[in-house]
Amino acid sequence: MAHRFVLRVTGGPAYDPSTHTTIPVNSQRPTKISNKHIDATVDVNIQGYRGLPHGSPNTSSYFSSPEHKADLYSISFNFTPKTSISGNDLVFGNDFDHPIRDRLPPGFSTAFNIVKWMIDPGLDGDPYADEPYLYGPLLSSINVLEIGEKEGEKEIENAEEDEDDILDEGAVGRGEEVRQQSGMPDDAKARKKYYLTEANRKNFTFEQGREYKCDFFNPYLDFNGG
């Protein structure tokens, strides 16, 4: 049963747990992760968090914002590819080399079906398999996507950002031109629908050296269930 387990969030550059560090939940202190493919930072917020490390904040200012009052968690991340990646090849999700069916919180199956059939038709996976997985194209799966600038394009006034800022769909600096030229819709809902088409995904490239910011959240999956 899920209530027998205490959640600890970790992250690293590879599957090997020895490469992982603990990600401080609800801290607004992004964790840096780098490997041969990307440089990235990850920030995790969980409403009502009671996991490890003990004494972690129970909530975050993230959930006080009007657009996220109903959400139960957020995984936000920035990444800069070290080589260009086709929009059809970059997926967002998770997989395991062992079963996790006994660790899934109550209601997970219902939440999964809601997400798959009503929210993200591009999602594919089997969380109850012996080697479970859950993937969707990042372009059609991620809730919020902001296209940023390349390192040499960044303006001084954009160098420092408020860590409490809520990420919005869109682009900054020359990322606006990139977004427009790619044909990417301005609205997140329209963008997700647009990239359900494989040909549209193939026409987009995550450029080497350009920063992309993402936020994934929903009000369905409760990590404190049970």
C-alpha positions in Angstrom: 0.0 0.0 0.0 1.2 3.5 -0.8 0.8 4.7 2.8 3.6 2.4 3.9 6.2 4.5 2.0 7.7 7.9 2.6 8.5 9.9 -0.5 12.1 11.1 -1.2 12.7 13.1 -4.4 16.1 12.7 -6.0 17.6 13.6 -9.4 20.8 13.1 -11.3 22.4 12.8 -14.7 21.8 9.0 -15.1 19.6 6.2 -14.0 22.3 5.0 -11.5 21.1 6.2 -8.0 24.7 6.7 -6.9 24.7 9.8 -9.3 21.6 11.3 -7.6 21.2 14.0 -5.0 18.1 14.9 -3.0 15.9 17.5 -4.6 14.6 19.8 -1.8 10.9 19.9 -2.2 9.0 23.2 -1.9 12.3 25.1 -1.4 12.5 27.3 -4.6 16.1 26.2 -4.8 16.5 24.5 -8.2 18.8 21.5 -8.4 21.4 21.6 -11.2 21.8 18.5 -13.4 24.2 18.0 -16.3 25.3 15.2 -18.6 26.6 14.9 -22.1 23.2 15.7 -23.5 21.9 18.7 -21.5 22.5 21.2 -18.8 19.3 21.5 -16.6 17.8 22.7 -13.4 14.9 21.0 -11.6 12.5 22.4 -9.0 9.7 20.3 -7.4 6.7 21.5 -5.4 4.2 19.2 -3.7 1.2 20.4 -1.9 0.9 18.9 1.6 4.3 17.3 1.4 5.3 15.1 4.3 8.2 13.2 2.8 12.0 13.4 3.2 14.1 15.1 4.3 12.1 15.5 7.6 11.2 19.1 8.3 10.7 19.9 4.6 8.2 22.7 3.9 4.6 21.4 3.8 3.7 23.7 0.9 5.0 26.3 -1.5 4.1 29.8 -2.6 3.6 28.2 -6.0 0.2 26.9 -4.8 -0.8 30.4 -3.7 -0.8 31.7 -7.2 -4.3 31.9 -8.8 -3.5 29.5 -11.6 -2.2 26.8 -9.3 -4.5 26.8 -6.3 -6.1 23.5 -7.3 -2.8 21.7 -8.4 -1.2 19.1 -6.1 2.3 19.1 -7.5 4.7 20.8 -10.0 7.8 19.6 -11.7 9.4 22.6 -13.3 12.7 22.5 -15.2 15.0 24.5 -17.5 17.2 22.7 -20.0 19.8 23.7 -22.6 20.6 20.9 -25.2 24.3 20.3 -25.9 23.3 19.0 -29.4 20.1 19.9 -31.4 17.2 17.5 -30.8 14.2 16.9 -33.1 10.9 17.8 -31.6 9.7 14.3 -32.5 12.5 12.6 -30.5 12.2 14.5 -27.2 9.8 12.9 -24.8 8.7 13.6 -21.3 7.9 10.9 -18.8 9.4 8.1 -16.7 10.3 4.5 -16.7 11.4 1.8 -14.2 13.3 -1.5 -14.4 11.1 -3.0 -11.7 7.3 -3.0 -10.9 5.9 -0.1 -8.9 2.3 -1.1 -8.9 2.3 -1.6 -5.1 3.7 1.9 -4.6 1.3 3.9 -6.6 -1.1 6.1 -4.6 -4.8 5.3 -4.4 -6.7 6.7 -7.4 -3.7 6.6 -9.7 -5.4 4.4 -12.3 -8.3 6.9 -12.4 -6.0 9.8 -12.6 -4.0 8.2 -15.4 -7.0 7.5 -17.5 -8.3 11.1 -17.1 -4.9 12.4 -18.2 -4.6 10.0 -21.1 -8.0 10.3 -22.6 -9.1 13.8 -21.6 -5.9 15.9 -21.2 -3.0 14.3 -23.1 -4.0 12.0 -25.9 -0.3 11.7 -26.9 0.5 9.9 -23.7 1.6 6.2 -24.0 2.5 3.8 -21.2 1.7 1.1 -18.8 2.4 2.0 -15.1 1.3 -1.4 -13.9 3.7 -3.4 -16.1 6.7 -5.3 -14.7 8.9 -2.6 -16.3 6.5 0.3 -16.2 6.8 3.4 -18.4 4.9 6.5 -19.2 5.9 8.9 -22.0 4.5 11.6 -24.2 6.1 14.0 -26.7 7.4 16.9 -24.7 5.8 19.4 -27.2 2.3 18.0 -26.7 2.6 16.9 -23.1 4.2 19.7 -21.1 1.7 22.1 -19.5 3.9 25.2 -20.0 6.7 25.8 -22.4 8.8 28.9 -22.7 11.5 29.3 -25.4 14.5 31.3 -24.2 17.7 32.6 -25.6 21.1 31.3 -26.4 23.9 32.2 -24.0 25.2 34.9 -26.3 21.8 36.4 -26.9 20.9 37.0 -23.2 20.5 40.5 -22.1 21.9 41.8 -18.9 18.4 42.6 -17.4 17.4 38.9 -18.0 20.4 37.5 -16.2 18.8 37.5 -12.8 15.3 36.1 -12.3 12.9 35.9 -9.4 12.8 32.3 -8.3 9.2 32.7 -7.1 8.0 33.8 -10.6 5.4 31.5 -12.0 6.3 30.3 -15.5 4.0 31.4 -18.3 3.6 30.0 -21.8 5.6 32.0 -24.4 9.1 33.1 -25.1 11.7 35.7 -24.1 14.2 37.7 -26.2 15.0 36.0 -29.5 13.1 33.0 -28.4 10.0 34.9 -29.5 11.2 34.9 -33.1 12.1 31.2 -32.9 8.6 30.4 -31.6 6.9 32.5 -34.3 9.0 31.1 -37.2 8.3 27.5 -36.1 4.6 28.0 -36.3 4.1 27.1 -32.6 0.7 28.4 -31.4 0.9 31.1 -28.6 -1.6 29.4 -26.4 -0.5 26.3 -24.4 -3.7 24.3 -25.2 -3.4 25.0 -28.9 0.3 24.2 -28.8 -0.3 20.8 -27.2 -3.0 20.0 -29.8 -0.8 21.2 -32.7 2.1 18.9 -31.7 -0.1 15.8 -31.5 0.6 15.7 -35.2 3.9 14.0 -35.9 4.8 16.1 -38.9 4.5 19.3 -36.8 6.9 17.7 -34.2 9.4 16.8 -36.9 9.4 20.4 -38.1 10.5 21.7 -34.7 14.1 21.5 -33.3 15.2 22.1 -29.8 18.4 24.0 -30.6 21.8 23.4 -29.3 22.7 26.1 -26.7 19.1 27.5 -26.4 17.4 27.5 -23.1 13.9 26.0 -22.7 11.7 26.3 -19.6 8.9 23.9 -18.7 6.4 23.3 -16.0 4.4 20.1 -15.5 1.5 20.0 -13.0 -2.0 18.7 -12.4 -4.7 18.4 -9.6 -5.1 14.7 -10.0 -2.1 12.9 -8.6 -1.8 13.1 -4.8 1.6 12.0 -3.6 0.2 12.0 0.0 -2.7 9.7 -0.9 -3.4 6.8 1.4 
